[in-house]
């Protein structure tokens, strides 16, 4: 199995630790992972802003970087969803279709493909899980509260394998944090208010850490927590699943 | 509604100046959404019902022409006068001409989002006809001279104290009185006099049944019935998408509608209007107003399945925190944001962007409208049609240039992180909307790709 590691642009630039944890976690689980060094961005910021027609460059580059792999794995539900739903190619649509089919968000890759049943990680803290919308509702990584259906959560399933980790319950388990890509600046007031409310739900339930399978939501919540001088930290789920000892 | 030149973001900014009010608005609507969840979960067949409703509506949209003609013929056989209106203007003229012919200058009206969409009240008032909205929430916003902020809960943005003030001013209730029971009783007395003295009543239509030529109006207050039963002329106004094929299909929608809207098992009154009573005139106006245009837009036709339950608004985290008026259109929230650009793409170019695309609206929708996917698609259409913000367009072109080239991307990333670390005020200033209420991420020493090059020599 050849796995290509897709590290979204903002994780590459601002959160290398999340990417390093993803890589190490996969390696620890015996996966042969390569990181195509010439990758940039999936094109989602442009597409979600209505400029899908400007994503050709990103799409072509993505296909060039990842077409040869059996699986493409990324620590970002949102970027994976974008690739899955919107990656196209004028010249090589067949390759685009194949890429779309084999791209996985990290936790769904762990639960659905690797079928991980145990981890060696330990993280003795109270953790709140933010169920990022694109992963949850788009990739169906966890059940959404709107549907009348049995609950499940792939990220939580994995977190429950982490020694000494305590999950906190939230009042609103799957409310959006308000990041929303360019929404976070175009609709600054609402975005911040949503983020404040999302953070408050975690804090009021005693979370010491907020985690998610999407770093962008965490980046937004981190910005709010730091402005509030809060002691609560954000951590990408890969960093917790890969935590040796804290 | 006149909002000047403000778009959703600008209007939401104003709404958010009072954070306590935003919290109250959010919690009130979340309460409704929680009630809806509870009601939905009492039906194990809920998802099957949604699928069923969605398929019935697919059939309707694919055969709309036939069902409308069948409905018209049956309704006429029943003694209902059927009118067709191509747009809002024609709809308003038809209603006006019916009233004029009967010499009626004062009417009662029950809740109808279609008449809001057509701005019927303004039209009639300009022609010297007094319109009294009889739904309590609608009456309150009418007294406040505001449009409804929600399609099911029109005055959900108003607190009971504010309603007390309005009633004191307009209905003569004691100053400072804000007890809901007291205020409701006052409204009841006020409205009863209107019902008894008005000769014409306008109602909306929730469902029109092609098979029988009857229409169904759902209210919780019985105000549509009071108006229609006491009047000499009953005018019902409906969008052409309200048609359902057969009577047996009604149960599917009635079970979904109230549960989705308010968490009730069924609306208090689901009244069937089949024919005028002896001596009464019954008119029905079938309105297009952009609907056939939307039907012709493959990506957006699905939006015509909407049964106006408002569930997408209650679940929408943006709607709950920005208020309905920030959408500056009769139908606010996620569904309004995919309906409005069809009516006027320039005026409502901002609305498809007033969403994080979280997708909750799609999954709460009782008729399975892919709302968030349509929001995404509208964004593409609006940008292509040239209604995007110029600054944004320039930024996007720069982004395309940067991200299409690994070299430019890496150089720009490195430069960006260097600036953040060494000249932070270039980033941390009030021109940066991110920084206003949020800290920027701490720039790391090296990017992941730099780390990878050093640590993983394949």
Contacts between the chains, C-beta under 8 A, distances in Angstrom:
chain1	res1	chain2	res2	distance
A	7	B	448	5.3
A	7	B	449	7.5
A	9	B	403	6.9
A	9	B	409	7.0
A	9	B	413	7.4
A	11	B	448	6.7
A	12	B	413	7.1
A	12	B	447	5.0
A	12	B	448	4.6
A	12	B	449	5.7
A	13	B	413	4.5
A	13	B	416	7.0
A	13	B	417	6.3
A	13	B	443	7.9
A	13	B	444	8.0
A	13	B	447	5.3
A	14	B	417	7.8
A	14	B	441	4.4
A	14	B	442	7.8
A	14	B	443	6.7
A	14	B	444	6.6
A	15	B	441	7.3
A	15	B	444	7.6
A	16	B	444	5.4
A	16	B	446	6.5
A	16	B	447	5.9
A	16	B	448	3.9
A	16	B	450	7.9
A	16	B	451	5.5
A	17	B	444	7.7
A	19	B	448	3.9
A	19	B	451	8.0
A	20	B	448	6.7
A	20	B	451	6.4
A	23	B	452	7.7
A	23	B	456	7.8
A	34	B	458	6.3
A	35	B	449	7.5
A	35	B	452	5.2
A	35	B	456	7.0
A	37	B	406	7.7
A	37	B	449	6.0
A	37	B	452	7.0
A	37	B	453	6.9
A	38	B	406	4.1
A	39	B	406	7.1
A	40	B	402	7.8
A	40	B	403	4.7
A	40	B	404	7.5
A	40	B	405	7.6
A	40	B	406	5.6
A	40	B	409	4.2
A	41	B	403	4.3
A	41	B	409	7.2
A	43	B	403	6.9
A	45	B	399	6.3
A	46	B	396	5.3
A	46	B	399	5.8
A	46	B	400	6.3
A	46	B	403	7.9
A	47	B	376	7.9
A	48	B	357	6.6
A	48	B	376	6.9
A	48	B	379	7.2
A	49	B	353	7.8
A	49	B	379	6.8
A	49	B	383	7.6
A	49	B	392	6.5
A	49	B	396	6.1
A	50	B	352	7.9
A	50	B	353	7.5
A	50	B	379	3.5
A	50	B	380	5.4
A	50	B	382	5.9
A	50	B	383	3.5
A	50	B	384	8.0
A	50	B	388	6.0
A	51	B	383	5.8
A	51	B	388	7.8
A	51	B	393	7.6
A	51	B	396	4.3
A	51	B	400	7.5
A	52	B	380	5.1
A	53	B	380	7.5
A	53	B	383	7.8
A	53	B	384	7.0
A	54	B	396	5.7
A	54	B	397	6.8
A	54	B	399	7.6
A	54	B	400	4.1
A	55	B	400	7.4
A	56	B	404	7.9
A	57	B	400	5.9
A	57	B	403	6.7
A	57	B	404	2.7
A	57	B	405	7.6
A	58	B	400	7.6
A	58	B	403	5.2
A	58	B	404	6.2
A	60	B	404	7.9
A	61	B	403	8.0
A	61	B	404	6.5
A	61	B	406	7.2
A	133	B	356	6.9
A	133	B	357	7.4
A	133	B	358	3.7
A	133	B	359	5.8
A	133	B	360	7.4
A	134	B	357	7.6
A	134	B	359	7.7
A	137	B	358	6.9
A	137	B	359	3.8
A	137	B	360	6.9
A	137	B	362	7.6
A	137	B	363	6.2
A	138	B	359	6.3
A	144	B	360	7.1
A	144	B	363	5.5
A	145	B	37	6.3
A	146	B	37	7.4
A	146	B	315	6.5
A	146	B	360	6.0
A	146	B	363	4.2
A	146	B	364	4.3
A	147	B	47	6.6
A	147	B	363	5.8
A	148	B	40	5.4
A	148	B	41	5.5
A	148	B	43	7.1
A	148	B	44	7.1
A	148	B	46	3.9
A	148	B	47	5.6
A	149	B	47	6.7
A	172	B	30	7.3
A	174	B	360	7.7
A	175	B	317	5.7
A	176	B	317	4.7
A	176	B	356	5.1
A	176	B	358	3.8
A	176	B	360	7.2
A	178	B	317	6.9
A	178	B	318	8.0
A	178	B	356	6.2
A	179	B	356	6.8
A	180	B	355	7.3
A	180	B	356	3.0
A	180	B	357	6.6
A	180	B	358	7.6
A	181	B	356	7.8
A	182	B	392	7.6
A	183	B	353	7.3
A	183	B	355	7.2
A	183	B	356	5.1
A	184	B	433	7.8
A	184	B	434	6.5
A	185	B	433	4.0
A	185	B	434	5.7
A	186	B	9	6.0
A	186	B	353	6.3
A	186	B	392	7.8
A	186	B	433	7.8
A	187	B	8	7.1
A	187	B	9	4.8
A	187	B	12	6.4
A	187	B	318	7.4
A	187	B	353	7.6
A	187	B	354	6.4
A	188	B	9	7.4
A	188	B	13	7.8
A	188	B	433	4.3
A	188	B	434	7.8
A	188	B	436	6.1
A	188	B	437	7.4
A	189	B	9	7.3
A	189	B	12	5.5
A	189	B	13	4.6
A	189	B	16	4.2
A	190	B	9	7.7
A	190	B	12	5.0
A	190	B	16	6.8
A	190	B	318	5.6
A	190	B	321	5.3
A	190	B	322	5.3
A	190	B	354	8.0
A	191	B	356	7.8
A	192	B	436	7.6
A	192	B	437	4.4
A	192	B	438	6.5
A	193	B	16	5.8
A	193	B	19	7.3
A	193	B	22	6.1
A	193	B	321	5.0
A	194	B	317	5.4
A	194	B	318	7.4
A	194	B	321	6.2
A	194	B	356	7.7
A	195	B	438	7.3
A	197	B	26	7.2
A	197	B	321	7.8
A	219	B	441	5.6
A	220	B	438	7.0
A	222	B	439	7.6
A	222	B	441	6.8
A	223	B	434	6.9
A	223	B	438	3.1
A	223	B	439	4.9
A	223	B	440	6.9
A	223	B	441	7.1
A	224	B	437	7.2
A	224	B	438	5.4
A	226	B	438	7.9
A	226	B	439	4.0
A	227	B	437	6.3
A	227	B	438	5.7
A	227	B	439	5.1
